[in-house]
């Protein structure tokens, strides 16, 4: 078994996977390094030396055509000659034993068939040797019982073979021939002949299998190719992962602790084990193991030499190594391909493999028994490795970013990436646009009576409690922006704000809130005018640490006093002001000018003023079409012809509507004719002149408060909304009104015309 193993219950180590996975965790570039320790236990009774090698996933998964997966070392050799086999002569069996002669004859015939095959093999080997002696062949053939003698007996006729057998066996030969001839008349001797043929075929197959190949080879896995890792350190080009110590000796039945350090070289947009490396540990026995074994074996034994032990001759390895080495150009096909071994030795990265390859390339030779010289076969590297451990070490370095608890607005783009090449490391497209969230603020130019203070934080509704909620939200000056760290690591950030906004405080769970507004320094009230002077806020320089899965809350306020005076327009109802909260993620915590990743949060504030509209209740017998010269937005109220001394008065009704949810405080003012200016253009002119007398037109309501938005309905067939002229009939179903719903009805203003002279009266009034 494997004497080295990883104990259970280690932090970050998952043994359910194959190979086991060690998670170093996730970090941001500002953290620089991550460390993870694990333990290796030695279960053997001997000291073990454990060496670690690190390979990147890019190297292991490289699928190029030129990649070399295995190393193959081949060594050619010459076949040794086998000497002829001499068999002892078998004595003749006793004829008096029943059936002994027949059994002996059949045994001899089977042995002869076996010797035939051996003799054929020896003849082939003799031909390939190219140096046999004729005298040796003659002497071998003359020896009875040898292969050569058996071949001569096979080439003779059966009668000559039987005569030779009779001459060798003596007088019993005649009797044997007679018995053999007599046995051929029966059918039983045919069966042994078939069995002999099958045995010969089996022996020939075994001999062909036993034949040695003309070469030897050794094969082992090649080292992964040397490919630059995409997460390599930019300065040195080395792998971003280091194990300490790289080599350690584990005591018997002891343990060792190793620390893996992951350096932040490049960041990715997502965390999905992009830093992936293979840790390969090779365990060997220590060099003093043999000395310890010899010491333990001699402990308790007599020091005198044991006579039973054989004499050990000195090794001749040094003499062989000193032999002259032939260069590859002087070698032919019959020699060993030493040049192949040299190339393999260059590609190996193991120190032991290079040592063995250098020995085989230097030409260590051994003498074979037949006098031929053969080159030793190259040894496979790491033969002394008795234990191997493989670990998958994974980790991530991510681009920092906080999650805003709000949907992104597709109309607002975020800041671009600091380094677009880093985004492509995990397969993301750097050209894809990123969007950011938007937080809206609402400011009312006129304080609403339902709101006690204009600068009250949070959302303020215009409707009363239990009443109609037609106005909706009328003020939202302070917003809370929640930020969440959904990453598996801590983030380091600081905040900067722009536009007519300021950060009131920054809150984190378990920490005191950081207040950034000093009332004494920021706000200063003057005693005479009572105006508020607000200074622009500078961005906080404090660096905040947001732990993983923790929240951070920003309290932001819209300050109208920070808006420039030129940005306010008199005839504009809604004024929109924009600003940004910029979150900075420095990649160097201690350096002020380090590279910084940026994130944007858009702030939009709307300041709204009340807007009113007047609608004339139509009177078909009085109203006339307006001329093109009439100013837009001006309604003309026609009273027709009225008798000066009549007791009847003529009245017209004008409805005032509030178009916004801001409380409108209005007053009616007369607009007089300017001296030297142009005359007021009206749709009707009389020859008698024009009289501008404001007392001729009497208004029943000249000022008031109008809540909005006022009730109106859509005119069928158009997009215009107008109020109802008359109340709804009781027969029309409708919901029950709220107790304060009458406050949102349009204000009815009745105008009475009372002239005192025979003239044309034209006057202009303005509602403001």
C-alpha positions, 0 to 999 in steps of 0.5 A, spaced: 500 500 500 501 507 500 505 509 506 503 516 505 496 519 506 492 525 507 488 525 514 481 526 514 478 533 517 482 538 514 480 545 512 479 546 505 481 539 503 475 535 500 477 527 499 471 525 496 474 527 489 479 524 485 484 526 486 483 530 492 482 537 492 485 543 496 481 549 496 485 555 497 479 560 497 478 567 494 481 573 494 481 580 491 488 583 488 489 587 495 490 581 499 496 579 495 497 572 498 492 566 500 495 561 505 492 554 506 496 548 510 495 541 510 498 535 513 501 528 510 502 522 515 507 517 514 504 510 516 510 506 515 516 504 520 521 508 516 523 515 514 520 518 508 522 523 504 517 527 500 518 532 494 513 536 491 512 538 484 507 543 481 504 543 474 499 548 471 492 545 468 494 548 462 500 544 462 496 538 463 491 539 459 495 541 453 492 537 447 497 540 441 499 535 436 507 536 437 506 534 445 510 528 447 506 523 452 511 518 453 518 516 453 521 510 449 528 507 450 530 501 445 536 497 445 538 492 440 542 486 441 544 479 438 541 473 439 546 468 443 547 461 440 544 455 444 549 449 444 547 442 442 543 438 447 547 431 449 542 426 451 544 420 455 544 413 452 538 409 454 539 402 456 535 397 453 529 394 457 529 387 460 525 383 454 523 378 460 518 384 462 511 383 459 510 389 454 517 392 456 520 392 449 514 395 446 513 401 451 521 402 451 520 403 443 514 407 443 518 412 448 524 412 444 520 414 438 517 420 442 524 422 444 526 422 437 521 426 435 522 431 440 530 431 438 528 433 431 525 439 433 531 441 437 536 439 432 532 443 427 533 449 432 540 448 433 542 448 425 538 454 424 542 458 430 549 454 427 547 458 420 546 464 423 553 464 427 557 464 421 563 461 425 561 453 426 567 448 425 566 442 420 570 438 425 565 440 431 559 438 426 562 431 425 564 429 432 557 431 434 554 427 429 558 421 431 556 421 438 550 416 439 544 420 442 545 427 439 541 431 435 545 430 429 545 422 429 538 422 430 537 426 424 541 421 420 537 416 422 531 419 420 534 420 413 535 413 412 530 407 411 526 404 416 530 397 414 536 401 415 534 404 422 531 398 425 538 395 423 542 400 426 537 399 432 538 392 433 546 393 432 546 398 438 541 393 442 545 387 441 541 380 440 534 383 442 534 387 436 531 381 432 526 380 436 524 387 437 523 388 429 519 382 429 514 384 435 514 391 431 512 388 425 507 384 428 504 389 431 503 393 425 498 388 423 493 391 428 489 397 429 491 399 436 498 402 434 495 408 430 493 412 436 499 413 439 502 416 432 496 421 432 498 423 439 505 424 437 503 429 432 499 433 436 505 433 441 510 436 436 505 441 434 504 444 441 512 444 442 513 448 436 508 453 438 511 453 445 518 454 442 516 460 438 513 463 444 519 462 448 523 465 442 526 472 445 525 479 441 531 482 437 531 488 442 528 490 448 525 497 450 523 501 456 517 506 456 514 511 461 510 517 462 513 524 459 513 530 463 508 535 461 510 541 456 513 547 458 508 552 457 507 559 460 501 559 465 496 565 463 496 566 471 504 567 471 507 572 475 508 578 471 515 580 473 518 573 474 514 569 470 513 563 475 507 560 477 503 563 482 503 558 487 508 555 492 509 550 497 513 550 503 517 546 504 518 543 497 522 537 500 521 534 507 523 528 511 517 525 515 518 521 521 516 513 522 509 514 524 509 521 524 506 527 520 508 533 516 505 540 515 505 543 508 503 550 506 501 552 500 501 560 498 497 563 492 499 569 490 494 574 486 497 575 479 491 577 475 484 577 477 478 574 473 470 577 473 468 571 476 470 565 481 470 558 478 476 555 480 480 559 475 487 558 479 488 550 478 494 547 479 496 539 480 501 538 486 505 531 485 508 529 491 513 523 490 515 519 496 522 515 497 526 512 502 531 516 505 539 515 503 541 512 510 535 507 510 540 501 508 545 503 513 540 503 518 537 496 516 545 493 516 545 496 523 539 493 525 541 486 522 548 486 525 545 488 532 545 482 537 549 477 532 557 475 533 562 480 530 566 474 527 565 472 520 560 467 518 564 461 514 557 459 511 557 466 507 560 466 500 566 471 498 563 477 495 568 479 489 569 486 487 565 490 482 567 491 475 563 497 474 568 502 474 572 498 469 566 498 465 565 505 465 572 507 463 572 504 457 572 508 451 566 511 448 564 511 441 561 517 438 554 516 434 556 517 427 561 510 428 555 506 430 551 502 425 544 498 425 547 492 429 549 497 435 545 500 440 541 507 439 545 511 444 543 517 440 535 516 442 537 515 449 541 522 449 535 525 446 530 522 452 535 524 457 535 531 455 527 532 455 527 529 462 526 533 468 527 529 474 534 529 477 534 521 478 532 520 470 537 525 468 542 521 472 540 514 469 540 517 462 547 520 463 549 513 465 546 509 459 549 514 454 556 514 457 555 506 454 556 502 461 557 495 458 556 487 460 559 481 457 555 476 455 556 468 456 557 467 448 562 473 448 558 478 445 557 485 447 550 488 449 548 495 451 545 496 458 537 497 457 536 504 460 532 504 466 525 508 468 526 514 472 523 514 479 524 507 480 526 509 487 519 512 488 515 508 493 509 513 494 505 518 490 500 523 492 496 528 487 492 534 489 488 539 485 489 546 488 484 551 486 483 558 488 481 565 485 482 572 484 476 576 483 475 583 480 472 586 487 465 589 486 459 590 491 452 588 489 447 593 490 440 591 492 436 594 486 435 593 479 440 596 474 438 601 469 439 600 462 440 607 460 446 608 465 453 605 463 458 603 469 465 604 468 469 600 464 474 595 466 481 596 469 484 591 464 480 588 459 485 582 458 483 580 465 476 579 463 477 574 457 481 570 462 474 566 464 471 567 458 467 573 459 467 578 453 470 585 455 466 589 450 459 587 453 457 593 457 456 594 464 450 598 467 449 600 474 443 602 479 439 608 479 437 612 486 432 617 485 430 623 490 424 628 490 424 635 492 418 639 493 419 647 492 413 648 497 413 644 503 407 640 504 402 640 510 402 633 511 410 633 512 412 636 519 419 638 516 422 639 509 428 635 511 425 629 514 429 623 512 425 617 508 419 618 504 413 623 505 406 622 502 402 627 501 395 624 503 393 624 510 392 618 514 386 614 513 385 619 507 385 619 500 392 618 497 392 621 490 398 625 491 403 619 493 410 621 494 411 628 495 418 628 498 424 623 498 430 627 500 434 622 504 436 615 501 439 609 504 443 605 499 444 598 501 451 594 499 452 587 499 458 583 499 456 576 495 463 574 494 467 569 498 472 574 500 473 581 504 473 587 500 477 593 501 473 600 498 472 607 499 467 612 497 467 618 493 460 623 491 459 628 486 453 632 484 448 636 489 449 630 494 452 628 500 453 622 504 451 623 511 453 616 514 456 610 513 453 604 517 456 597 518 453 591 522 457 590 529 461 597 528 460 604 530 457 608 524 461 613 521 458 620 520 461 625 515 457 631 516 459 636 521 453 641 522 458 646 525 463 646 519 458 644 513 452 648 515 452 656 517 446 660 518 446 667 518 442 671 523 439 677 518 437 673 512 436 666 515 439 663 508 443 656 509 450 656 506 452 649 504 459 647 502 460 641 497 463 635 501 469 632 500 470 624 499 472 620 505 479 618 505 477 612 510 478 605 507 472 600 509 473 593 509 467 589 507 467 582 510 464 576 506 456 576 506 456 582 510 452 589 508 454 596 508 449 602 508 450 609 505 445 614 507 445 620 502 442 626 502 440 631 496 442 638 498 438 643 493 443 649 496 448 646 492 445 647 486 448 653 482 443 659 481 444 658 473 441 651 473 434 654 476 429 656 470 423 660 472 418 657 467 420 650 468 416 645 472 421 639 474 428 640 475 433 634 474 440 634 477 444 628 477 450 625 481 454 619 482 457 615 488 464 612 485 466 606 489 474 605 489 477 598 490 484 600 490 489 594 488 494 596 493 492 598 500 498 601 502 499 605 496 496 612 495 497 612 487 495 604 486 491 602 480 483 602 482 477 598 480 471 603 479 464 602 480 458 607 479 451 608 482 447 613 479 443 619 483 438 623 480 434 628 484 428 631 481 426 638 484 418 640 483 414 646 483 407 647 483 403 648 476 396 650 475 392 650 469 385 654 468 379 651 464 373 655 462 367 652 463 364 653 456 358 657 454 356 656 446 352 662 445 358 666 448 364 663 446 368 664 439 374 661 436 380 664 438 384 668 433 391 665 431 394 671 434 392 669 441 398 668 446 398 660 448 396 658 455 391 664 455 384 663 456 379 668 453 373 669 457 367 672 453 361 676 456 358 678 450 354 685 450 351 687 457 346 693 458 349 698 463 343 700 467 341 692 467 339 689 474 342 682 471 349 680 471 352 676 467 357 670 470 362 666 467 366 660 471 373 658 470 376 652 474 383 652 477 387 645 477 393 643 480 397 639 475 403 636 480 402 633 487 406 639 490 401 644 494 399 650 490 399 657 494 395 661 489 393 668 488 389 672 483 393 679 480 391 684 475 396 685 470 396 692 468 397 696 461 405 698 461 406 705 459 409 706 452 408 699 451 404 695 446 397 694 447 394 687 449 391 683 443 385 681 444 380 677 439 375 683 439 376 690 438 371 696 438 371 702 435 369 706 441 376 704 445 378 699 450 377 700 457 382 696 462 378 697 469 379 691 474 373 693 478 368 691 472 370 684 473 369 681 480 372 674 482 368 670 488 375 667 490 382 671 489 387 666 493 387 659 496 391 653 497 390 647 492 392 640 493 394 636 487 393 633 483 386 635 481 381 630 479 380 630 471 378 625 466 380 623 459 376 626 453 373 621 449 377 620 443 383 625 445 389 625 449 386 631 453 384 631 460 379 636 463 375 636 469 368 634 470 363 640 468 357 637 472 357 632 478 356 624 477 349 622 477 347 617 483 345 612 478 352 611 476 356 606 480 362 609 483 367 607 490 365 611 496 369 617 497 374 618 502 373 623 507 378 628 504 377 627 497 374 634 496 380 637 497 383 634 490 377 637 486 378 643 482 377 650 485 371 653 482 372 661 480 366 665 478 367 671 475 361 677 474 361 682 469 359 689 472 360 695 467 359 702 469 360 705 462 358 704 455 365 701 452 369 695 451 372 692 457 379 688 456 383 686 462 388 681 464 389 677 470 394 672 472 394 666 477 401 665 481 
